[in-house]
Amino acid sequence: MEDEDELKELRSKFKDGYIFGDDDFVNFVKNQNANQESRPLSIESIMSVVCDEFKIKKDLIASKDKSRRVSFARGVICKIGMEEGDISLTALGRLFNRDQSTISRVVDGLEKKYKEYAQQYLDIEAIKDLLFQTKTT
């Protein structure tokens, strides 16, 4: 790593300030961190990628459909939208024709399921990776 101040700043973004790995790994983390700081993502791009991944039509996301697949996709959009798009609960509620408490419960439910179902977490992380790849190209 070239600059010690840059390394200190990068470490400050991690719990306890530790990054384990060789210089290549630290540079990888630095580059990934730089890509993610170029936020926010648009809700349109988030919806597009999530709908493609779940093979769902965009109009179903805002519909009254409560099937597991559609509800999960809606939750993924909300979670990524809040984390990566800086989109408020209120804005998401309006977009999906739901009140903000419903959106909040959906996101909280996804976070609890992360702990139970590692594959869902990996799916969401893969979608985030796709979003950042399409944003930079």
C-alpha positions in Angstrom: 0.0 0.0 0.0 1.5 3.3 -1.1 0.2 5.8 1.5 0.0 5.1 5.2 -2.7 7.7 5.7 -4.8 6.0 3.0 -4.4 2.7 4.8 -5.4 4.2 8.1 -8.5 5.6 6.5 -9.4 2.3 4.9 -8.9 0.5 8.2 -11.1 2.9 10.0 -14.1 1.7 7.9 -13.7 -1.9 9.3 -14.7 -3.1 12.8 -11.7 -2.9 15.1 -9.6 -1.5 12.2 -8.1 -4.8 11.1 -7.6 -6.0 7.6 -6.0 -9.4 7.3 -4.2 -10.3 4.1 -1.3 -9.6 1.9 -0.8 -6.4 -0.1 -2.8 -7.7 -3.0 -5.8 -8.4 -0.8 -5.5 -5.0 0.9 -5.4 -3.4 -2.6 -8.5 -5.5 -3.6 -10.4 -4.3 -0.6 -9.3 -0.7 -1.3 -10.5 -0.9 -4.9 -13.8 -2.5 -3.9 -14.3 0.1 -1.2 -13.6 2.9 -3.8 -16.2 1.4 -6.2 -18.8 1.3 -3.5 -18.2 4.9 -2.5 -19.4 6.0 -5.9 -23.0 5.6 -4.8 -25.9 5.9 -4.8 -27.4 3.4 -7.2 -30.7 4.3 -8.9 -33.8 2.4 -7.9 -34.4 1.7 -11.6 -31.1 -0.1 -12.0 -31.6 -2.0 -8.7 -35.1 -3.1 -9.9 -33.9 -4.0 -13.3 -31.1 -6.3 -12.0 -33.1 -7.9 -9.2 -36.1 -8.6 -11.6 -33.7 -10.1 -14.1 -32.1 -12.3 -11.5 -35.4 -13.4 -10.1 -37.0 -13.6 -13.5 -39.9 -11.4 -12.5 -41.6 -8.7 -14.5 -41.1 -5.2 -13.0 -44.9 -4.6 -12.8 -45.2 -7.5 -10.3 -42.9 -5.9 -7.8 -45.4 -3.0 -7.1 -48.4 -5.3 -7.4 -50.4 -6.9 -4.6 -48.7 -10.3 -5.4 -47.6 -11.9 -2.1 -46.0 -15.0 -3.5 -42.7 -15.9 -1.8 -40.5 -15.2 -4.9 -42.1 -11.8 -5.6 -42.0 -10.8 -1.9 -38.4 -11.8 -1.5 -37.4 -9.9 -4.7 -39.3 -6.8 -3.4 -37.4 -7.2 -0.1 -34.1 -7.5 -1.9 -34.8 -4.3 -3.9 -35.8 -2.5 -0.7 -32.7 -3.6 1.2 -30.3 -2.8 -1.6 -32.1 0.5 -2.2 -31.7 1.6 1.3 -28.1 0.4 1.7 -26.7 1.3 -1.8 -29.1 3.8 -3.2 -29.8 5.9 -0.1 -33.5 5.6 -0.8 -35.9 6.2 2.2 -38.5 3.9 3.6 -41.1 6.5 2.6 -40.0 6.6 -1.1 -39.8 2.8 -1.2 -43.3 2.6 0.3 -44.7 4.9 -2.4 -42.9 3.0 -5.1 -44.3 -0.3 -4.0 -47.7 0.9 -2.9 -47.0 -0.1 0.8 -46.6 1.9 4.0 -43.2 2.5 5.4 -43.7 0.2 8.3 -44.3 -2.7 5.9 -41.1 -1.9 4.1 -39.3 -1.7 7.4 -40.6 -5.2 8.4 -39.6 -6.6 5.0 -36.0 -5.3 5.4 -35.8 -6.4 9.0 -37.1 -9.8 8.0 -34.4 -10.2 5.3 -31.7 -9.2 7.8 -32.8 -11.9 10.2 -33.0 -14.5 7.4 -29.4 -13.6 6.4 -28.3 -15.2 9.6 -30.4 -18.3 9.0 -29.9 -18.7 5.2 -26.4 -18.0 4.0 -27.4 -18.6 0.3 -29.9 -15.7 0.4 -27.1 -13.5 1.6 -24.8 -14.7 -1.2 -27.6 -14.0 -3.7 -28.0 -10.4 -2.5 -24.2 -9.9 -2.5 -24.1 -11.3 -6.1 -26.8 -8.9 -7.2 -24.9 -6.0 -5.6 -21.8 -7.0 -7.5 -23.8 -7.1 -10.7 -25.2 -3.6 -10.0 -21.7 -2.1 -9.4 -20.3 -3.9 -12.5 -23.1 -2.4 -14.7 -22.7 1.0 -13.1 -19.0 1.1 -14.0 -19.4 -0.1 -17.6 
